[in-house]
């Protein structure tokens, strides 16, 4: 099973987006949710989402 360029780009973009969202919500006074407020968890979560969205088969 090999990774395509699209899957790698989706994972990287998802991770970067997750990091930015995590940093933004971690500075708020009231935490919205633990997944979004922790930059480490949100980076992993959004990278996984980016990978899953780009690795779908042709339907």
Secondary structure, 3 states (H helix, E strand, C coil): CCCCHHHHHHHHHHHHHHHHHHHHHHCCCCCCCHHHHCHHHHHHHHHHHHHHHHCCCCC
